[in-house]
Amino acid sequence: MKFVSYATGDQYAVGLMTRDGQSLQTVRGTESDKPDGMLRLIDRWEELRPEPSMLRGHTLSLEDVRLLAPIPRPPRNVFCVGKNYTEHAKEFSGSGYDTTGSPDDQPKRPIFFTKAPSSVLAPGGLIESHAAITEEIDYEAELGAIIGRRGRTIPRGQALDYVWGYTILNDVTARDLQRAHEQWFLGKSLDTFCPMGPWAVTADEIDVGELDITCSINGEVRQSSNTSALIFDVPTIIETLSAGITLEPGDIIATGTPEGVGIGFNPPRFLRTGDEIVINISGLGTLQNTMA
Ligand code: MG
């Protein structure tokens, strides 16, 4: 099932996409004056899943709603993995922007950082230029996993049982802030730097180990890979994170970006006003955003 978060006027709700992709059915019980319906749906999922007909309310055309990110305000920071595709790890290490100090271009263990919840942006939304503090904004197409069950010390063999669904993320990054401040949080957490969507697809519909992932800028394909090329796969990421951190329903994990980001080119190709960024992942739809 494909779920969207949407707004009509100042009311929010979750919708279940119809098969033709043109309309949605309001999910009963998710209407609110706060955009937290998807989190409540995930919390109640085990109870609701056996009876999906209970979910379905009235039908709306996609044209009559404003789509939001599937989880517009995550309950805490988005967990992210850095340098998680072999060729991207090489291009980043060779770019002069990697200040992690590692002599190796291939990480031996997953590298984690986070993005602030306030960075989340809707599909179709404008990515702010933050021109007063950065001139080097880059894109990173990523698979996002959404946690559905609370858990700690989750073994990799059971890890996928803890995933509720998947979505597309753009881990937008201010490279000059990343380099100057010698960390990843600041340059990745600016407002609007986490476009997400267009919907969340439940895990039963997705073979997470074999998903094509592409990113185009103004129609030119820059990134083209497959999640089979991840250095640390989703179960390994969950096992590692949960070893000492309790994962909660609604937590989001951005799994890393493949090669072809702006700093992979010489000279680097940063985003400019009006650039259209289009990310596709098999089965997860298309996430489109524009640079303000
Ligand atoms: Mg990234």
py3Dmol code that shows the C-alpha trace and the ligand (Angstrom):
import py3Dmol

protein = """\
ATOM      1  CA  MET A   1       0.000   0.000   0.000  1.00  0.00           C
ATOM      2  CA  LYS A   2       1.087   3.550  -0.805  1.00  0.00           C
ATOM      3  CA  PHE A   3       0.271   6.180   1.802  1.00  0.00           C
ATOM      4  CA  VAL A   4       0.561   9.957   1.462  1.00  0.00           C
ATOM      5  CA  SER A   5       0.323  12.755   3.986  1.00  0.00           C
ATOM      6  CA  TYR A   6      -1.690  15.666   2.633  1.00  0.00           C
ATOM      7  CA  ALA A   7      -3.360  18.936   3.535  1.00  0.00           C
ATOM      8  CA  THR A   8      -6.639  20.513   2.475  1.00  0.00           C
ATOM      9  CA  GLY A   9      -6.815  24.040   3.814  1.00  0.00           C
ATOM     10  CA  ASP A  10      -5.503  23.892   7.378  1.00  0.00           C
ATOM     11  CA  GLN A  11      -6.549  20.264   7.928  1.00  0.00           C
ATOM     12  CA  TYR A  12      -4.153  17.345   7.610  1.00  0.00           C
ATOM     13  CA  ALA A  13      -4.744  13.640   6.965  1.00  0.00           C
ATOM     14  CA  VAL A  14      -3.246  10.465   5.516  1.00  0.00           C
ATOM     15  CA  GLY A  15      -4.449   9.064   2.201  1.00  0.00           C
ATOM     16  CA  LEU A  16      -4.199   5.627   0.633  1.00  0.00           C
ATOM     17  CA  MET A  17      -3.280   5.976  -3.037  1.00  0.00           C
ATOM     18  CA  THR A  18      -5.564   4.257  -5.520  1.00  0.00           C
ATOM     19  CA  ARG A  19      -4.062   1.910  -8.115  1.00  0.00           C
ATOM     20  CA  ASP A  20      -4.241   4.453 -10.947  1.00  0.00           C
ATOM     21  CA  GLY A  21      -2.194   6.928  -8.917  1.00  0.00           C
ATOM     22  CA  GLN A  22      -4.636   9.756  -9.655  1.00  0.00           C
ATOM     23  CA  SER A  23      -6.632   9.786  -6.445  1.00  0.00           C
ATOM     24  CA  LEU A  24      -6.549   8.775  -2.809  1.00  0.00           C
ATOM     25  CA  GLN A  25      -8.874   7.531  -0.135  1.00  0.00           C
ATOM     26  CA  THR A  26      -8.739   9.316   3.192  1.00  0.00           C
ATOM     27  CA  VAL A  27      -7.525   6.970   5.932  1.00  0.00           C
ATOM     28  CA  ARG A  28     -10.131   7.001   8.676  1.00  0.00           C
ATOM     29  CA  GLY A  29      -9.016   8.415  11.977  1.00  0.00           C
ATOM     30  CA  THR A  30      -5.995  10.315  10.644  1.00  0.00           C
ATOM     31  CA  GLU A  31      -7.631  13.725  10.177  1.00  0.00           C
ATOM     32  CA  SER A  32      -6.067  16.335  12.442  1.00  0.00           C
ATOM     33  CA  ASP A  33      -5.051  19.954  12.754  1.00  0.00           C
ATOM     34  CA  LYS A  34      -1.470  18.620  13.059  1.00  0.00           C
ATOM     35  CA  PRO A  35       0.384  16.709  10.316  1.00  0.00           C
ATOM     36  CA  ASP A  36       1.035  13.653  12.496  1.00  0.00           C
ATOM     37  CA  GLY A  37      -1.468  11.202  10.994  1.00  0.00           C
ATOM     38  CA  MET A  38       1.167   8.928   9.439  1.00  0.00           C
ATOM     39  CA  LEU A  39       2.862   8.482  12.825  1.00  0.00           C
ATOM     40  CA  ARG A  40      -0.457   7.478  14.392  1.00  0.00           C
ATOM     41  CA  LEU A  41      -1.152   5.095  11.500  1.00  0.00           C
ATOM     42  CA  ILE A  42       2.270   3.441  11.967  1.00  0.00           C
ATOM     43  CA  ASP A  43       1.661   3.132  15.717  1.00  0.00           C
ATOM     44  CA  ARG A  44      -1.630   1.292  15.111  1.00  0.00           C
ATOM     45  CA  TRP A  45      -0.450  -0.680  12.071  1.00  0.00           C
ATOM     46  CA  GLU A  46      -0.477  -4.175  13.581  1.00  0.00           C
ATOM     47  CA  GLU A  47      -4.095  -3.687  14.586  1.00  0.00           C
ATOM     48  CA  LEU A  48      -5.200  -2.091  11.284  1.00  0.00           C
ATOM     49  CA  ARG A  49      -3.264  -4.185   8.776  1.00  0.00           C
ATOM     50  CA  PRO A  50      -5.542  -7.268   8.828  1.00  0.00           C
ATOM     51  CA  GLU A  51      -8.576  -5.132   7.918  1.00  0.00           C
ATOM     52  CA  PRO A  52      -7.480  -2.611   5.292  1.00  0.00           C
ATOM     53  CA  SER A  53     -11.120  -1.917   4.374  1.00  0.00           C
ATOM     54  CA  MET A  54     -11.431  -0.246   7.795  1.00  0.00           C
ATOM     55  CA  LEU A  55      -8.919   2.321   6.577  1.00  0.00           C
ATOM     56  CA  ARG A  56     -10.793   3.583   3.574  1.00  0.00           C
ATOM     57  CA  GLY A  57     -12.804   6.784   3.845  1.00  0.00           C
ATOM     58  CA  HIS A  58     -13.944   9.133   1.090  1.00  0.00           C
ATOM     59  CA  THR A  59     -12.104   9.533  -2.221  1.00  0.00           C
ATOM     60  CA  LEU A  60     -10.280  12.693  -3.265  1.00  0.00           C
ATOM     61  CA  SER A  61      -8.496  13.624  -6.481  1.00  0.00           C
ATOM     62  CA  LEU A  62      -4.744  14.233  -6.096  1.00  0.00           C
ATOM     63  CA  GLU A  63      -5.337  17.611  -7.717  1.00  0.00           C
ATOM     64  CA  ASP A  64      -7.510  18.693  -4.803  1.00  0.00           C
ATOM     65  CA  VAL A  65      -4.928  18.142  -2.058  1.00  0.00           C
ATOM     66  CA  ARG A  66      -1.500  19.504  -1.193  1.00  0.00           C
ATOM     67  CA  LEU A  67       0.978  16.647  -0.739  1.00  0.00           C
ATOM     68  CA  LEU A  68       3.316  16.781   2.246  1.00  0.00           C
ATOM     69  CA  ALA A  69       6.329  14.636   3.051  1.00  0.00           C
ATOM     70  CA  PRO A  70       5.035  11.229   4.262  1.00  0.00           C
ATOM     71  CA  ILE A  71       6.264  12.136   7.759  1.00  0.00           C
ATOM     72  CA  PRO A  72       6.317  15.955   7.654  1.00  0.00           C
ATOM     73  CA  ARG A  73       7.797  16.336  11.148  1.00  0.00           C
ATOM     74  CA  PRO A  74       9.701  13.217  12.283  1.00  0.00           C
ATOM     75  CA  PRO A  75       9.637  12.671  16.067  1.00  0.00           C
ATOM     76  CA  ARG A  76      13.410  12.986  16.159  1.00  0.00           C
ATOM     77  CA  ASN A  77      16.350  13.489  13.842  1.00  0.00           C
ATOM     78  CA  VAL A  78      16.549  11.519  10.611  1.00  0.00           C
ATOM     79  CA  PHE A  79      19.295   8.884  10.972  1.00  0.00           C
ATOM     80  CA  CYS A  80      21.658   8.899   7.992  1.00  0.00           C
ATOM     81  CA  VAL A  81      24.511   6.730   6.714  1.00  0.00           C
ATOM     82  CA  GLY A  82      27.462   8.376   4.947  1.00  0.00           C
ATOM     83  CA  LYS A  83      29.753   6.923   2.259  1.00  0.00           C
ATOM     84  CA  ASN A  84      27.627   3.792   1.849  1.00  0.00           C
ATOM     85  CA  TYR A  85      28.167   3.074  -1.874  1.00  0.00           C
ATOM     86  CA  THR A  86      31.689   2.094  -2.963  1.00  0.00           C
ATOM     87  CA  GLU A  87      31.984   4.498  -5.899  1.00  0.00           C
ATOM     88  CA  HIS A  88      30.453   7.416  -3.963  1.00  0.00           C
ATOM     89  CA  ALA A  89      32.850   6.817  -1.053  1.00  0.00           C
ATOM     90  CA  LYS A  90      35.718   7.131  -3.568  1.00  0.00           C
ATOM     91  CA  GLU A  91      34.379  10.302  -5.203  1.00  0.00           C
ATOM     92  CA  PHE A  92      33.778  11.923  -1.788  1.00  0.00           C
ATOM     93  CA  SER A  93      37.209  11.016  -0.426  1.00  0.00           C
ATOM     94  CA  GLY A  94      38.806  12.366  -3.601  1.00  0.00           C
ATOM     95  CA  SER A  95      36.804  15.603  -3.642  1.00  0.00           C
ATOM     96  CA  GLY A  96      38.629  17.513  -0.926  1.00  0.00           C
ATOM     97  CA  TYR A  97      35.358  17.889   1.025  1.00  0.00           C
ATOM     98  CA  ASP A  98      35.790  14.835   3.276  1.00  0.00           C
ATOM     99  CA  THR A  99      37.078  16.049   6.630  1.00  0.00           C
ATOM    100  CA  THR A 100      36.394  12.816   8.524  1.00  0.00           C
ATOM    101  CA  GLY A 101      40.132  12.213   8.587  1.00  0.00           C
ATOM    102  CA  SER A 102      39.835   8.579   7.543  1.00  0.00           C
ATOM    103  CA  PRO A 103      42.786   7.387   5.475  1.00  0.00           C
ATOM    104  CA  ASP A 104      40.506   4.837   3.789  1.00  0.00           C
ATOM    105  CA  ASP A 105      38.040   5.694   1.087  1.00  0.00           C
ATOM    106  CA  GLN A 106      35.919   2.664   2.047  1.00  0.00           C
ATOM    107  CA  PRO A 107      34.435   2.679   5.559  1.00  0.00           C
ATOM    108  CA  LYS A 108      34.919  -0.503   7.580  1.00  0.00           C
ATOM    109  CA  ARG A 109      31.874   0.258   9.719  1.00  0.00           C
ATOM    110  CA  PRO A 110      28.783   2.353   8.930  1.00  0.00           C
ATOM    111  CA  ILE A 111      29.284   6.121   9.338  1.00  0.00           C
ATOM    112  CA  PHE A 112      26.282   7.782  10.999  1.00  0.00           C
ATOM    113  CA  PHE A 113      25.085  11.360  11.219  1.00  0.00           C
ATOM    114  CA  THR A 114      21.618  12.942  11.485  1.00  0.00           C
ATOM    115  CA  LYS A 115      19.455  15.631   9.926  1.00  0.00           C
ATOM    116  CA  ALA A 116      17.201  17.887  12.020  1.00  0.00           C
ATOM    117  CA  PRO A 117      13.430  17.132  11.775  1.00  0.00           C
ATOM    118  CA  SER A 118      12.867  20.745  10.672  1.00  0.00           C
ATOM    119  CA  SER A 119      14.788  20.066   7.435  1.00  0.00           C
ATOM    120  CA  VAL A 120      11.973  17.928   5.956  1.00  0.00           C
ATOM    121  CA  LEU A 121      10.434  19.295   2.740  1.00  0.00           C
ATOM    122  CA  ALA A 122       7.341  18.192   0.790  1.00  0.00           C
ATOM    123  CA  PRO A 123       7.500  16.623  -2.677  1.00  0.00           C
ATOM    124  CA  GLY A 124       7.389  19.451  -5.199  1.00  0.00           C
ATOM    125  CA  GLY A 125       8.658  21.921  -2.598  1.00  0.00           C
ATOM    126  CA  LEU A 126      11.311  24.600  -3.147  1.00  0.00           C
ATOM    127  CA  ILE A 127      14.774  23.945  -1.681  1.00  0.00           C
ATOM    128  CA  GLU A 128      15.942  27.224  -0.122  1.00  0.00           C
ATOM    129  CA  SER A 129      19.238  28.640  -1.382  1.00  0.00           C
ATOM    130  CA  HIS A 130      20.459  29.918   2.038  1.00  0.00           C
ATOM    131  CA  ALA A 131      22.606  32.277  -0.026  1.00  0.00           C
ATOM    132  CA  ALA A 132      23.954  34.136   3.016  1.00  0.00           C
ATOM    133  CA  ILE A 133      25.761  31.054   4.317  1.00  0.00           C
ATOM    134  CA  THR A 134      26.380  28.645   1.424  1.00  0.00           C
ATOM    135  CA  GLU A 135      27.287  28.666  -2.263  1.00  0.00           C
ATOM    136  CA  GLU A 136      27.794  24.918  -2.641  1.00  0.00           C
ATOM    137  CA  ILE A 137      24.491  23.025  -2.393  1.00  0.00           C
ATOM    138  CA  ASP A 138      24.569  19.402  -3.546  1.00  0.00           C
ATOM    139  CA  TYR A 139      21.989  16.619  -4.037  1.00  0.00           C
ATOM    140  CA  GLU A 140      22.070  13.028  -2.751  1.00  0.00           C
ATOM    141  CA  ALA A 141      19.382  10.553  -3.872  1.00  0.00           C
ATOM    142  CA  GLU A 142      18.690   7.994  -1.137  1.00  0.00           C
ATOM    143  CA  LEU A 143      16.417   5.158  -0.114  1.00  0.00           C
ATOM    144  CA  GLY A 144      14.686   5.920   3.197  1.00  0.00           C
ATOM    145  CA  ALA A 145      13.520   3.177   5.575  1.00  0.00           C
ATOM    146  CA  ILE A 146      10.729   3.942   8.069  1.00  0.00           C
ATOM    147  CA  ILE A 147      10.754   2.007  11.334  1.00  0.00           C
ATOM    148  CA  GLY A 148       7.445   0.464  12.452  1.00  0.00           C
ATOM    149  CA  ARG A 149       8.247  -1.329  15.718  1.00  0.00           C
ATOM    150  CA  ARG A 150      10.158  -0.300  18.807  1.00  0.00           C
ATOM    151  CA  GLY A 151      13.335  -2.306  19.301  1.00  0.00           C
ATOM    152  CA  ARG A 152      16.870  -2.501  20.636  1.00  0.00           C
ATOM    153  CA  THR A 153      19.646  -5.010  19.867  1.00  0.00           C
ATOM    154  CA  ILE A 154      17.808  -6.082  16.722  1.00  0.00           C
ATOM    155  CA  PRO A 155      19.743  -8.867  14.965  1.00  0.00           C
ATOM    156  CA  ARG A 156      20.183  -8.404  11.222  1.00  0.00           C
ATOM    157  CA  GLY A 157      18.174 -11.561  10.546  1.00  0.00           C
ATOM    158  CA  GLN A 158      15.098  -9.936  12.086  1.00  0.00           C
ATOM    159  CA  ALA A 159      15.821  -6.333  11.107  1.00  0.00           C
ATOM    160  CA  LEU A 160      13.416  -6.092   8.173  1.00  0.00           C
ATOM    161  CA  ASP A 161      10.529  -7.116  10.478  1.00  0.00           C
ATOM    162  CA  TYR A 162      11.051  -3.737  12.160  1.00  0.00           C
ATOM    163  CA  VAL A 163      10.673  -1.747   8.927  1.00  0.00           C
ATOM    164  CA  TRP A 164       7.180  -0.425   8.268  1.00  0.00           C
ATOM    165  CA  GLY A 165       7.853   1.046   4.844  1.00  0.00           C
ATOM    166  CA  TYR A 166      10.128   2.898   2.472  1.00  0.00           C
ATOM    167  CA  THR A 167      10.294   6.284   0.793  1.00  0.00           C
ATOM    168  CA  ILE A 168      12.644   8.465  -1.257  1.00  0.00           C
ATOM    169  CA  LEU A 169      14.872  11.082   0.373  1.00  0.00           C
ATOM    170  CA  ASN A 170      17.153  13.776  -0.975  1.00  0.00           C
ATOM    171  CA  ASP A 171      20.003  14.294   1.511  1.00  0.00           C
ATOM    172  CA  VAL A 172      20.629  17.883   0.357  1.00  0.00           C
ATOM    173  CA  THR A 173      24.019  19.086   1.585  1.00  0.00           C
ATOM    174  CA  ALA A 174      25.830  22.441   1.843  1.00  0.00           C
ATOM    175  CA  ARG A 175      29.330  21.171   0.993  1.00  0.00           C
ATOM    176  CA  ASP A 176      31.121  24.355   2.079  1.00  0.00           C
ATOM    177  CA  LEU A 177      29.532  24.112   5.556  1.00  0.00           C
ATOM    178  CA  GLN A 178      30.342  20.408   5.693  1.00  0.00           C
ATOM    179  CA  ARG A 179      34.005  21.150   4.992  1.00  0.00           C
ATOM    180  CA  ALA A 180      34.411  24.368   6.991  1.00  0.00           C
ATOM    181  CA  HIS A 181      32.811  23.031  10.184  1.00  0.00           C
ATOM    182  CA  GLU A 182      34.437  19.583   9.890  1.00  0.00           C
ATOM    183  CA  GLN A 183      31.189  17.707  10.539  1.00  0.00           C
ATOM    184  CA  TRP A 184      28.089  16.678   8.605  1.00  0.00           C
ATOM    185  CA  PHE A 185      25.143  17.796  10.739  1.00  0.00           C
ATOM    186  CA  LEU A 186      25.099  21.530  10.058  1.00  0.00           C
ATOM    187  CA  GLY A 187      25.406  21.450   6.283  1.00  0.00           C
ATOM    188  CA  LYS A 188      22.751  18.728   6.016  1.00  0.00           C
ATOM    189  CA  SER A 189      20.158  20.124   8.429  1.00  0.00           C
ATOM    190  CA  LEU A 190      19.326  23.506   6.925  1.00  0.00           C
ATOM    191  CA  ASP A 191      15.597  24.184   6.513  1.00  0.00           C
ATOM    192  CA  THR A 192      14.222  22.393   3.392  1.00  0.00           C
ATOM    193  CA  PHE A 193      17.339  20.179   3.051  1.00  0.00           C
ATOM    194  CA  CYS A 194      15.428  16.900   3.478  1.00  0.00           C
ATOM    195  CA  PRO A 195      12.912  16.543   0.633  1.00  0.00           C
ATOM    196  CA  MET A 196      10.945  13.321   1.158  1.00  0.00           C
ATOM    197  CA  GLY A 197       8.206  11.408  -0.679  1.00  0.00           C
ATOM    198  CA  PRO A 198       6.077  11.437  -2.684  1.00  0.00           C
ATOM    199  CA  TRP A 199       4.613   8.615  -0.579  1.00  0.00           C
ATOM    200  CA  ALA A 200       5.549   5.829   1.801  1.00  0.00           C
ATOM    201  CA  VAL A 201       5.191   2.277   0.473  1.00  0.00           C
ATOM    202  CA  THR A 202       4.623  -0.533   2.962  1.00  0.00           C
ATOM    203  CA  ALA A 203       7.533  -2.936   3.290  1.00  0.00           C
ATOM    204  CA  ASP A 204       5.595  -5.970   1.987  1.00  0.00           C
ATOM    205  CA  GLU A 205       5.634  -4.432  -1.525  1.00  0.00           C
ATOM    206  CA  ILE A 206       9.382  -3.734  -1.665  1.00  0.00           C
ATOM    207  CA  ASP A 207      12.408  -5.988  -2.251  1.00  0.00           C
ATOM    208  CA  VAL A 208      14.825  -3.609  -0.566  1.00  0.00           C
ATOM    209  CA  GLY A 209      17.976  -5.330  -1.796  1.00  0.00           C
ATOM    210  CA  GLU A 210      17.241  -4.789  -5.498  1.00  0.00           C
ATOM    211  CA  LEU A 211      15.970  -1.273  -6.155  1.00  0.00           C
ATOM    212  CA  ASP A 212      17.134   0.918  -9.036  1.00  0.00           C
ATOM    213  CA  ILE A 213      17.889   4.465  -7.876  1.00  0.00           C
ATOM    214  CA  THR A 214      18.421   7.410 -10.217  1.00  0.00           C
ATOM    215  CA  CYS A 215      18.732  11.170  -9.888  1.00  0.00           C
ATOM    216  CA  SER A 216      18.429  13.659 -12.747  1.00  0.00           C
ATOM    217  CA  ILE A 217      19.176  17.379 -12.742  1.00  0.00           C
ATOM    218  CA  ASN A 218      17.226  19.282 -15.399  1.00  0.00           C
ATOM    219  CA  GLY A 219      16.714  15.979 -17.244  1.00  0.00           C
ATOM    220  CA  GLU A 220      20.398  14.929 -17.197  1.00  0.00           C
ATOM    221  CA  VAL A 221      20.951  11.638 -15.343  1.00  0.00           C
ATOM    222  CA  ARG A 222      23.662  12.193 -12.729  1.00  0.00           C
ATOM    223  CA  GLN A 223      23.169   9.213 -10.399  1.00  0.00           C
ATOM    224  CA  SER A 224      22.183   5.698 -11.500  1.00  0.00           C
ATOM    225  CA  SER A 225      22.730   2.705  -9.251  1.00  0.00           C
ATOM    226  CA  ASN A 226      20.960  -0.064  -7.365  1.00  0.00           C
ATOM    227  CA  THR A 227      20.552  -0.749  -3.664  1.00  0.00           C
ATOM    228  CA  SER A 228      22.373  -4.064  -4.203  1.00  0.00           C
ATOM    229  CA  ALA A 229      25.535  -1.872  -4.309  1.00  0.00           C
ATOM    230  CA  LEU A 230      25.113  -0.643  -0.716  1.00  0.00           C
ATOM    231  CA  ILE A 231      28.251  -1.347   1.346  1.00  0.00           C
ATOM    232  CA  PHE A 232      26.127  -1.789   4.492  1.00  0.00           C
ATOM    233  CA  ASP A 233      22.629  -3.076   3.694  1.00  0.00           C
ATOM    234  CA  VAL A 234      19.453  -2.101   5.552  1.00  0.00           C
ATOM    235  CA  PRO A 235      19.591  -5.044   8.028  1.00  0.00           C
ATOM    236  CA  THR A 236      23.212  -4.227   8.903  1.00  0.00           C
ATOM    237  CA  ILE A 237      22.364  -0.542   9.396  1.00  0.00           C
ATOM    238  CA  ILE A 238      19.461  -1.424  11.722  1.00  0.00           C
ATOM    239  CA  GLU A 239      21.533  -3.955  13.659  1.00  0.00           C
ATOM    240  CA  THR A 240      24.329  -1.413  14.156  1.00  0.00           C
ATOM    241  CA  LEU A 241      22.088   1.543  15.100  1.00  0.00           C
ATOM    242  CA  SER A 242      19.913  -0.480  17.457  1.00  0.00           C
ATOM    243  CA  ALA A 243      22.832  -2.052  19.324  1.00  0.00           C
ATOM    244  CA  GLY A 244      22.634   0.787  21.825  1.00  0.00           C
ATOM    245  CA  ILE A 245      19.848   3.088  20.604  1.00  0.00           C
ATOM    246  CA  THR A 246      16.187   2.071  20.897  1.00  0.00           C
ATOM    247  CA  LEU A 247      14.570   2.538  17.489  1.00  0.00           C
ATOM    248  CA  GLU A 248      11.038   3.932  17.625  1.00  0.00           C
ATOM    249  CA  PRO A 249       8.041   3.770  15.264  1.00  0.00           C
ATOM    250  CA  GLY A 250       8.324   6.652  12.808  1.00  0.00           C
ATOM    251  CA  ASP A 251      12.110   6.816  12.904  1.00  0.00           C
ATOM    252  CA  ILE A 252      13.553   7.353   9.431  1.00  0.00           C
ATOM    253  CA  ILE A 253      16.885   6.029   8.176  1.00  0.00           C
ATOM    254  CA  ALA A 254      18.497   7.515   5.037  1.00  0.00           C
ATOM    255  CA  THR A 255      20.686   4.729   3.702  1.00  0.00           C
ATOM    256  CA  GLY A 256      23.304   6.647   1.711  1.00  0.00           C
ATOM    257  CA  THR A 257      23.748   7.954  -1.830  1.00  0.00           C
ATOM    258  CA  PRO A 258      25.409   6.414  -4.887  1.00  0.00           C
ATOM    259  CA  GLU A 259      28.067   8.060  -7.061  1.00  0.00           C
ATOM    260  CA  GLY A 260      27.318  11.053  -9.263  1.00  0.00           C
ATOM    261  CA  VAL A 261      26.762  13.846  -6.724  1.00  0.00           C
ATOM    262  CA  GLY A 262      27.885  17.365  -7.655  1.00  0.00           C
ATOM    263  CA  ILE A 263      31.283  17.113  -5.965  1.00  0.00           C
ATOM    264  CA  GLY A 264      31.982  13.928  -7.911  1.00  0.00           C
ATOM    265  CA  PHE A 265      32.582  16.143 -10.977  1.00  0.00           C
ATOM    266  CA  ASN A 266      35.660  18.264 -11.691  1.00  0.00           C
ATOM    267  CA  PRO A 267      34.896  21.086 -11.396  1.00  0.00           C
ATOM    268  CA  PRO A 268      32.003  20.359  -8.981  1.00  0.00           C
ATOM    269  CA  ARG A 269      28.467  20.908 -10.288  1.00  0.00           C
ATOM    270  CA  PHE A 270      26.453  22.521  -7.512  1.00  0.00           C
ATOM    271  CA  LEU A 271      22.730  23.261  -7.648  1.00  0.00           C
ATOM    272  CA  ARG A 272      21.635  26.619  -9.033  1.00  0.00           C
ATOM    273  CA  THR A 273      18.396  28.611  -8.909  1.00  0.00           C
ATOM    274  CA  GLY A 274      15.694  26.915 -10.976  1.00  0.00           C
ATOM    275  CA  ASP A 275      17.395  23.513 -11.160  1.00  0.00           C
ATOM    276  CA  GLU A 276      14.908  20.650 -11.109  1.00  0.00           C
ATOM    277  CA  ILE A 277      15.974  17.574  -9.124  1.00  0.00           C
ATOM    278  CA  VAL A 278      14.117  14.348  -9.956  1.00  0.00           C
ATOM    279  CA  ILE A 279      14.789  11.135  -8.020  1.00  0.00           C
ATOM    280  CA  ASN A 280      13.329   7.739  -8.945  1.00  0.00           C
ATOM    281  CA  ILE A 281      13.499   4.513  -6.959  1.00  0.00           C
ATOM    282  CA  SER A 282      11.828   1.318  -8.231  1.00  0.00           C
ATOM    283  CA  GLY A 283       8.393   0.930  -6.678  1.00  0.00           C
ATOM    284  CA  LEU A 284       8.682   4.154  -4.674  1.00  0.00           C
ATOM    285  CA  GLY A 285       7.702   6.681  -7.314  1.00  0.00           C
ATOM    286  CA  THR A 286       9.312   9.998  -8.213  1.00  0.00           C
ATOM    287  CA  LEU A 287      10.435  12.768  -5.873  1.00  0.00           C
ATOM    288  CA  GLN A 288      10.721  16.119  -7.655  1.00  0.00           C
ATOM    289  CA  ASN A 289      11.944  19.386  -6.115  1.00  0.00           C
ATOM    290  CA  THR A 290      13.244  22.687  -7.447  1.00  0.00           C
ATOM    291  CA  MET A 291      16.039  24.974  -6.233  1.00  0.00           C
ATOM    292  CA  ALA A 292      14.716  28.373  -5.159  1.00  0.00           C
TER     293      ALA A 292
END
"""
ligand_1 = """\
1
MG
Mg 23.738 11.177 2.215
"""
view = py3Dmol.view(width=600, height=400)
view.addModel(protein, "pdb")
view.setStyle({"model": 0}, {"cartoon": {"style": "trace"}})
view.addModel(ligand_1, "xyz")
view.setStyle({"model": 1}, {"stick": {}})
view.zoomTo()
view.show()
